[in-house]
Amino acid sequence: MSDILKSVSEAMAGLAESAGQSVVRVEGRNRLPASGVVYAADGIIVTSHHVVERDDKLRVGLPTGETVDAELVGRDPGTDLAVLRVAATGLTPAAWVDAGDLRVGNLILALGRPGQSVQATLGIVSALGGAWRTGGGGEIDRYLQTDVVMYPGFSGGPLTTADGRFGGINSSALARGVSVTIPAATVARVVATLLAHGRMPRGYMGVGIQPVRLDTALQEQLGQATGLMLMSVEAGGPAAEGGLLQGDVVVTLDGGAVRQLDDLQALLTGDRVGRRVAVRYVRAGAVQEAAVTVGQK
């Protein structure tokens, strides 16, 4: 038994050492530095948005011990991700694993580098679920919860599987009292968008809305109890251009049911910006449909 434990212990130590070559220190706030991950060998670093409290005077501590200046490429508060760029060579980019390949009970390490050397904490994947939306409106491709202790400075660091791949970026800011990981698919999507645009575009309708209850006949017809009444429609905005009027009650957008404000926000994702989408609405008791080109906020 002691030989088995020793073998496992040595394997975990080797894993932390090798995976730690892709983990950096991020100096973006006045207090304790946080962690980040080498996303690409040309100097792209991904970390947590909430640990980058300023837009300039950023520094990144590399695994070699060197500290270099960093530039903020962009940030997405909704998913708590930020992208930095450093002028450095010889970086070791992370290898990623999709959350769909993880199982509840898998052993994992959370790595961080708030100081000069890599730090680690051991845990398991405690829960996996479907896509979810954060309190800030960000779309997370899959719910990934662990039981690791998020020590100070670990945010922005990786969740590391037993084979050395990274399952995502750990964050202490998205769920109170729970250790959640932003999965690799979300990281890839957000990083690509920030590199292309410098920010996460959000869909925009140009309306003020209020949830209202539908009458019984409409509830039975539509299969939902509520919709969103347009309390105001911005002149020249996307909704107005699509023919929607104050007093209309929106019930679906691009095929997705709209019952509450959160539903509409969840559907106005960046990939819908510039697209013409079908909007079903109720006017004078009758269900109608309009084509609206989603604007960008």
C-alpha positions in Angstrom: 0.0 0.0 0.0 2.8 2.4 0.8 4.4 1.8 -2.6 1.1 2.6 -4.3 0.7 5.8 -2.3 4.3 6.8 -3.0 3.7 6.1 -6.8 0.6 8.2 -6.8 2.3 11.0 -4.8 5.2 11.1 -7.2 2.9 11.1 -10.2 0.9 14.1 -8.8 4.1 16.0 -8.0 5.3 15.4 -11.6 2.0 16.5 -13.0 2.1 19.8 -11.0 5.7 20.4 -12.2 5.0 19.7 -15.9 1.6 21.4 -16.1 3.0 24.3 -14.1 5.1 25.3 -17.1 1.9 26.7 -18.6 0.9 28.6 -15.5 1.9 32.2 -14.9 1.6 34.9 -12.2 -0.7 37.8 -13.0 0.0 41.2 -11.4 -3.1 43.2 -12.1 -4.2 44.4 -8.7 -2.7 46.0 -5.6 -3.1 43.1 -3.3 -1.9 39.5 -3.8 -1.2 38.6 -7.5 -3.3 35.9 -9.1 -2.7 33.2 -11.8 -3.1 32.8 -15.5 -2.5 30.2 -18.2 -0.4 30.4 -21.4 -3.0 30.1 -24.1 -0.7 30.4 -27.1 3.0 30.3 -27.6 3.1 33.8 -29.1 2.4 35.4 -25.7 -1.4 35.1 -25.3 -2.3 34.7 -21.6 -5.8 33.9 -20.3 -6.8 34.7 -16.7 -9.8 35.8 -14.6 -11.4 39.2 -15.3 -11.9 40.0 -11.6 -8.2 39.7 -10.8 -7.2 42.3 -13.5 -8.4 45.4 -11.6 -6.6 47.9 -13.9 -6.1 48.3 -17.6 -2.4 49.2 -17.6 0.8 48.6 -15.6 0.1 44.9 -15.9 2.9 42.4 -15.3 3.1 38.6 -15.8 5.5 36.3 -14.0 6.7 33.6 -16.3 7.6 30.0 -15.2 11.3 30.9 -15.9 11.2 33.4 -13.1 11.3 36.4 -15.4 8.6 39.1 -15.0 7.5 41.0 -18.1 5.1 43.8 -19.0 1.6 42.7 -20.3 -1.0 44.4 -22.4 -4.7 43.9 -21.8 -6.3 42.6 -25.0 -9.8 42.5 -23.7 -12.1 41.2 -21.0 -15.5 39.6 -20.5 -17.0 40.3 -17.1 -19.9 38.0 -17.9 -17.7 34.9 -18.0 -15.0 36.3 -15.7 -12.3 35.9 -18.4 -9.6 38.3 -19.5 -6.9 38.0 -22.2 -3.4 39.5 -21.9 -0.5 39.6 -24.3 3.2 39.5 -23.4 6.3 39.8 -25.5 8.0 36.6 -24.6 9.3 33.5 -26.4 9.7 29.9 -25.4 6.3 29.7 -23.7 4.6 26.4 -23.3 0.9 26.6 -24.3 -1.7 24.6 -22.4 -3.3 21.5 -23.8 -7.0 21.5 -23.2 -9.6 18.8 -22.5 -13.3 19.2 -23.2 -15.6 19.0 -20.1 -17.6 16.3 -21.9 -14.6 14.0 -21.4 -14.6 14.5 -17.6 -16.6 12.4 -15.1 -17.8 13.1 -11.7 -15.3 11.7 -9.3 -12.2 12.3 -11.5 -9.1 13.3 -9.6 -8.0 16.8 -10.5 -5.4 19.4 -9.4 -6.1 23.2 -9.2 -2.8 25.0 -10.0 -1.9 28.6 -9.3 1.2 30.8 -9.3 0.5 33.8 -7.1 4.1 33.7 -6.0 7.3 32.7 -7.7 6.6 28.9 -7.8 3.6 26.9 -8.9 1.2 25.8 -6.1 -1.4 23.0 -6.2 -4.4 21.7 -4.4 -6.0 18.3 -4.9 -9.7 17.5 -5.4 -12.3 15.8 -7.6 -14.8 16.8 -10.1 -17.9 17.0 -7.9 -20.6 18.0 -10.4 -21.2 18.3 -14.1 -24.2 19.9 -15.7 -25.5 21.7 -18.8 -25.0 25.2 -20.1 -25.7 28.0 -17.7 -25.8 31.8 -17.6 -23.9 33.7 -15.0 -25.2 36.6 -13.0 -23.3 38.9 -15.3 -25.0 37.5 -18.4 -22.2 35.4 -19.6 -22.9 32.1 -21.3 -21.0 29.1 -19.9 -21.0 26.0 -22.1 -21.1 23.5 -19.2 -21.4 23.6 -15.5 -18.2 22.2 -13.9 -17.9 22.2 -10.2 -15.0 20.8 -8.1 -14.3 20.4 -4.4 -10.9 22.1 -4.5 -10.1 24.8 -2.0 -9.5 28.0 -3.9 -6.6 29.5 -2.1 -5.9 33.2 -2.5 -4.4 33.9 -5.9 -5.6 30.7 -7.5 -8.3 32.4 -9.6 -7.2 32.5 -13.3 -5.3 29.3 -12.9 -6.2 25.9 -14.5 -8.1 22.9 -13.5 -5.7 20.1 -14.4 -6.6 16.5 -15.2 -4.6 13.4 -14.4 -3.1 13.4 -17.9 -1.8 17.0 -17.6 -4.5 18.7 -19.8 -6.4 21.7 -18.6 -10.2 21.4 -18.2 -10.7 25.1 -17.8 -10.0 28.2 -15.8 -10.9 28.3 -12.1 -12.8 31.2 -10.8 -13.9 32.3 -7.3 -16.1 35.1 -8.6 -19.0 33.3 -10.5 -20.7 31.4 -7.7 -20.7 32.2 -4.0 -19.3 29.4 -1.8 -18.7 27.0 -4.8 -15.6 26.3 -6.7 -16.5 26.4 -10.4 -14.4 26.1 -13.5 -15.0 27.9 -16.8 -14.7 25.0 -19.2 -12.3 24.8 -22.1 -15.0 25.3 -24.7 -16.1 28.6 -23.1 -12.5 29.7 -22.8 -11.8 29.0 -26.4 -14.9 30.9 -27.6 -14.3 34.0 -25.4 -10.5 34.2 -26.2 -11.2 34.0 -29.9 -13.8 36.8 -29.6 -11.6 39.0 -27.5 -8.6 38.6 -29.8 -10.8 39.5 -32.8 -12.8 42.4 -31.2 -11.2 43.4 -27.9 -14.5 42.9 -26.2 -17.5 40.6 -26.1 -20.3 42.0 -28.3 -23.8 41.7 -26.9 -27.0 41.7 -28.8 -29.3 44.7 -28.6 -33.0 45.2 -29.4 -33.5 48.8 -28.3 -36.5 48.2 -26.1 -37.7 48.7 -22.5 -39.5 45.6 -21.3 -41.7 44.4 -18.5 -42.8 40.7 -17.9 -46.6 40.3 -18.2 -48.9 37.4 -17.8 -50.6 36.1 -20.9 -54.3 35.3 -20.9 -55.4 31.7 -20.6 -56.0 31.1 -24.3 -52.6 32.4 -25.2 -51.0 30.3 -22.5 -52.5 27.2 -23.9 -51.6 28.2 -27.5 -48.0 29.2 -26.8 -47.2 26.8 -23.9 -45.9 29.6 -21.7 -47.5 31.7 -19.0 -45.7 35.0 -19.5 -44.0 37.2 -22.1 -42.2 40.5 -22.3 -44.3 43.6 -23.0 -42.4 46.4 -24.8 -42.9 49.4 -22.6 -40.7 51.6 -24.9 -39.2 51.1 -28.4 -36.2 53.2 -29.3 -36.7 55.1 -32.5 -34.5 53.7 -35.2 -33.5 50.8 -33.0 -33.5 47.1 -34.1 -37.0 46.4 -32.7 -38.5 49.6 -34.3 -36.9 48.8 -37.7 -38.4 45.3 -37.5 -41.9 46.8 -37.0 -42.4 46.1 -33.3 -44.4 48.7 -31.4 -44.9 49.8 -27.8 -47.4 47.5 -26.2 -46.4 44.4 -28.2 -45.7 41.3 -26.0 -42.6 39.3 -27.2 -42.9 35.6 -26.6 -40.0 34.0 -28.6 -36.8 35.2 -30.2 -35.0 33.0 -32.8 -37.1 30.0 -31.6 -36.3 30.5 -27.9 -39.1 31.2 -25.4 -39.0 34.6 -23.8 -40.8 34.6 -20.4 -38.6 36.8 -18.3 -35.8 39.4 -18.8 -33.2 36.8 -18.2 -34.5 34.8 -21.1 -34.1 37.7 -23.5 -30.6 38.5 -22.2 -29.6 34.9 -22.6 -30.7 34.9 -26.3 -29.1 38.2 -27.2 -25.7 36.6 -27.5 -22.8 37.9 -29.6 -23.2 35.4 -32.3 -26.7 36.8 -33.1 -25.4 40.3 -33.6 -26.1 41.4 -37.2 -28.4 38.4 -37.8 -32.0 38.6 -38.8 -34.0 36.6 -36.3 -37.6 35.7 -36.0 -39.5 37.4 -33.2 -43.0 36.1 -32.3 -45.1 38.6 -30.4 -48.7 39.2 -29.4 -50.5 42.3 -30.7 -54.2 42.9 -30.0 -54.6 39.4 -28.8 -53.2 37.8 -32.0 -49.8 36.1 -32.4 -47.7 37.6 -35.1 -44.1 37.3 -36.3 -41.5 39.9 -37.4 -37.9 39.7 -38.6 -35.5 41.8 -36.5 -31.8 42.4 -37.1 -30.1 42.2 -33.8 -28.0 45.2 -33.0 -24.7 45.4 -31.0 -24.4 46.9 -27.6 
